[in-house]
Amino acid sequence: LMVDGLMVCWIPTSTIRFSAETSTAFNFPPQLPRTPDPTLALAIEAAGEATRFRPETHFYHNKLISTMRDQDQYAAGMACQNLARSLIGPNDCNDVSIANIGAADWEMEILGRAIEIASAETGGTARAVPLASDAFIEQSANLRAGLNTIRQHFLPMYSELTTLVQSIKLFEGKITQGLTDTRTFGEIYVRAPRQCVDPVPYYVEHAVHETAHTYLNCLMAGDPLVLNEVDEKYASPLRKDLRPMYAVYHATFVAARMALTFKTIFESTGDRQWAKLLAEVSDETVRGIYTISKSGILTLRGQAIVTEINKLLNYIADMPIWRDFDFKETRPHRCGAGIAQHSSFQAFLKR
């Protein structure tokens, strides 16, 4: 993709690359300098063959494009300086870092917008604050145990996660459970679990959940997948409020990736707790597929992904575990709020 003079490549197994050849030829409006900060071109060239960049690099790249479109010379200059600074030092990292949310301007802008949206959509007061030091030590260990569970029992998913995610930031809060933003590509945010929730499966789920959003964002950069109008609203499998079809598609894709993960870990371990989680996320996947199949207007690739999700659901439905699974047992929702739902999955099993 060519974006305002910057060469950008989005593919599922890679992160954004900058082209030093085009970095000195920004398509600035005539009244703005062609290269507002020459150190940016030098920084990009120095980055050389880095295969991925820090989340803040993606944020300031987005900010630069936005300020250029707004023809804001001062803000564009500041964005260039920040972008150049973010490129200093090694960018490649083969592991996922875990940290508390901080106070950097780019991070606060992402979190602030997410909290604002969550509060407006739910009518509540969303919140995201750093964990206390002792809580962070405990939760980072739990998160690392969750990541190790994925690596041990589902290595392809772990490889996907470490390819797409550089950093996981933890926080304590209300309403907002986790988030991903394309402006900070490679970083995901996850809220610490309630005390009544087993933290390891919780972090397995949310690491896969936010990675799936990142993966689908990559695919949608090259193909919209969903062609419905954004003002059309439909039932979502993961939320109570009605959502645009692209959001329903996102939620269904995420639920399917979680189902694939829980299925694989259950088959590897035989631990029935994963089967209980699988029943719940399979129910969400079935509901999402029903809405998409009934009302979705999809591209060929969008339909191909739905076909693969249906194959996964058929495989899960044929697993022997459901022959003696107690669907009548009342179980709390896996995130600790509400009751787990299985009725749609049960109906699918009887098809």
N, C-alpha and C positions, 0 to 999 in steps of 0.2 A: 504494500500500500504506500502511496505517496501522500503524506500529510503535511501540507504547508512547507514543502521542501525537505522534510525529513523522511528518510526511508525507514519504514517500519514493517517488520515481519511478524505476523501472528500465526503460529501453528501450535497444535496441542502439545508437542514434545519439545517446545522451545519457548524462550521468553523474548521480549522485544529486543531487537538489535538496532543500534544506530549506525548510520553510514557516514563515516568521516568525509567521504567525497561530496556529500550533499549538505553537510552541516554548516558550511560557510556560505550557503546560497539560500538562506531563508527567504520565502516569498513575503517580505514585509511590504506593507503599504508604502507608497512613495515618500510620505513624510517621515518614515522611520528609517533609522540607519540600517544598511543591509546586514551588517554583522555587529550587533550592539555590544558584544563582549568577545573579543578575539580569544580570550582564555577558554571559552567554551569549545571552540574548534580544536584547540590544543588538547583540552581534557578528553574530548571524544576520541581524538586520534591516539592519545596515550592509552586509552582503554583497550585499544587494539582488538584482540580476538576474544574478549570476554564473552562468555556464552549467556550471561544474564547480568542484570543490574539490580541495585538496591531498590526497594519499594519507593523510597523518597525520590530516586532518579525518575521513576515513572510519574510520580506526582508532579515534580517540577517541569517535566517535559509537557505534561498535560496543561500545567499552568502557563507555560510559555506559549503554547498554541492558542490558549484562550485569550491571553493578553494581546497577542498579535492580531487576533480576529477583532478584538475590541479597539485596536489601534491605540493602546495605552503604552506610550513610549517608556515611561518611568517603570511601570509594573513589568514590562517585557524585559527591561534591563535587569531588574531585581531577579526575575525568574531565571534569566541567563546565568547570573552570578551563582544563584543557588544550585542550578543544574550543574554548573561546572564544579562546584564544591562537592556535590554528591558523587561525582565521578572519580574523585581523588582516592587513591588506594585500591587494593584488590576488591573486586566485586564477586568473583566466583566463590561459591561455597557449596560443598557437597553434602551438608547436613542442614537440618532445620533448626534455627535458633529459637529459643523460648525466652520471652521477656515480659515484664509488666508494661502496661500502657504508660506512655510518658507524656511529656509536655511540649514536644516539638510542634512547630506551627502546622506542618503538613498533617501530622497525626491528629491534632486537635480539630482541624477542619473536617477530616473524614469522620471522626467520631461525633463531632457536633452535628453534622448534617444527618447522620444515621439516627441520633437521638431525637432530633427535631422531627424526622419523618415518622419514627416509631410512635412518638407521643401524639402526633396529629392523626395517625391511622387508628390508634387504639383508644384515644381519649384519655389515656393515662399519662403518667409522668415517667418517661424513660430515664435511665441513669446509667452512666458508665464511669467508674472511678478505679484508680489503681488498687490492687490488693495490698493489704498490710504485709510487711516483710515476712513474717512467719507463715502467713497464708500463702504467699507467693511461693515460698520454698516447698510447702506441702503440695500445692497444686501443680507446680512445674514438674515435680517428681511423678505425680499422677498422670500428667499429660505425656511425659516421656514413656511411662509404662504403657499408655495407650498406643503410642507410636510404635513401640517395640512389639506390641501384640499384632499390629498390622504387618510389621516387617516379618515376624515369625510365621504368621499363618496365611498371609496374602501378599507375597512379595511384589507381584505386579502392581497392586494398588499402592504399596509403599513407594515403589519407584516413580509412579505417576505423581504421588504427593510431593516427593522430594524434588522432582523436576519442576513442578509448578509453584511450589511454596518455599520461600526462603525463610520466612519469619512468622511465628505465631505469637500474638500478643494476648495476654490474659487480663481480664478485668472483673470487677465485682459490680453488680448493678441490678436494674429492674427492667422488665419487658424485653429489651434487646438481648437475644440469646447468643448471637454471633453475627458476624458480617464480613463481607468481601466487597471491595470497591476497585473497579478497573483502574482508577487513578493511582492506586498503590499496588500495582500488579506484583504478586509474589508475597503479599502479606495478608494474613487473615487474623480476625479478632474473635476470641471465644470467651464467653462468660464462665466463671467458675461455677460448678454445679451446686445445687442445693445439698444440704447435709444429708437428706434422706436418700440421695441418689448414689449408686455405685459409680465412683469417678472414672474407672478405667473404661468400661463400655461407653460411658458418656463422652469421654474424649475421643475414643475410636469413632463414634458417630459424628461428632462435630468436626473433627479433622477431615473426615471423608466428605461430610456435608459441604464445608466451605471450599474444599478442593474441587468438588464437582461443579460448584458455581463458577470457579475460575476456569475450569476446563470448558464449560459450556460458553462462557464469555469469549474464549479463544475461537471456538467454532462459529459463534455468531458474528465475529468480526469479519468473517469471510462469506457467511451465508446467513441470512436472517432466520432461517428455519421456520419461523412463524410469520404468517402474512396477515393475520387478523388486525383490525383497527385497534389502536391502544385504548380507545374509549369504550370498547366492548368489555363487559365484566362477566366473570364466570366463577363457579365454585372452585376453590383451591384445596388441594389435599392437605396442606400444612397450615392453613390459616382459616379463621372463621369468616373474615370479610371477603367479599368478591374481589377478584383480581383480573387484570388484563390477561389475555391468552398467553403472551410471552412469559408472564410470571407464573402462570399455571404450568407451562412447559418446563420452566426452570425447576419448580417445586417437584414435578413428577420425575424429571431426570435425576434430581438430588435423591429423592426417595428410592429410586431404582438403584442408584449407586450404593446407598446404604444397605439395601436388600441384598445386593450382590456381595457386599462385604460381610454382613452377618451370616449369610448362607455359607460362604467360604470358611469363615472361622468356625461355624458350627460343624461343618463337615470335617474340619481338621481336628477339632477338640472333642466333639461329642457332648459338649457342655450345653445343657438344655436352656440355660439363661439366654444364649444366643438365639435359640429357636423362638423364645418368647419375644425377643426384640424383632426377629425376622417376621413373625406374624403381624406385628404392629406396623412395621414399615411397608410390608407387602400390602396391607390394607390401604395405606396411603397411596401406594403406587397404583393399585387397582382403581381407586377413585380418580386419580389424576388421568390415567389412561382413558377412563370412561368419558371424562369431560373433553379431552383432546379429540378422541375418536368421534364424538358427537358434534363438536362445534369448531374444532381446529381447522384452519386453512394453512397447510404446510408446504414447504418446498420439498423436492425429492429427497434431499438429505434429512430434512426434518421428519419425513415419513419413515425413512430407513431407520432412524434412531428409535422411533416408536415401535417398529417391527421387531427390533432387537430387544426392547424392553418387554414386549409381549412374549418373546421366546424365553426370556428369563423368568417371567411369571409362570409360564407353563412348566418350566423345569422345577421351580420352587413348589408348585402345586402337586407335582408327582413325587415329592420327597416322602418317605415312609413315616416321618415324624408326626404327620398330621393325623395318622390313623388313631392314635390314642392321646392326642393333644386336647387338653381341657379348655375349650373356648368359652365355657360358661364361667370360669373362674374370673372374678373381678380383680383386675390388676391396675395399679396406678400407672399413669402415663410415664414413659421412660425418663422424661425430664422432671418429673416430680409434681406436675400440676395437672389435675384432671384424671380421667380414667382412660385406659388403653382401649382402642376401638378395633374390633376384628370382623364386624358383620359383613363388610364388603368383600373381605378376603374369604370368609366362609361361603358366601354366595358364589364366588369365583371357583372355589373348590368343588362345588356341586354342579358346575356347568356341564 
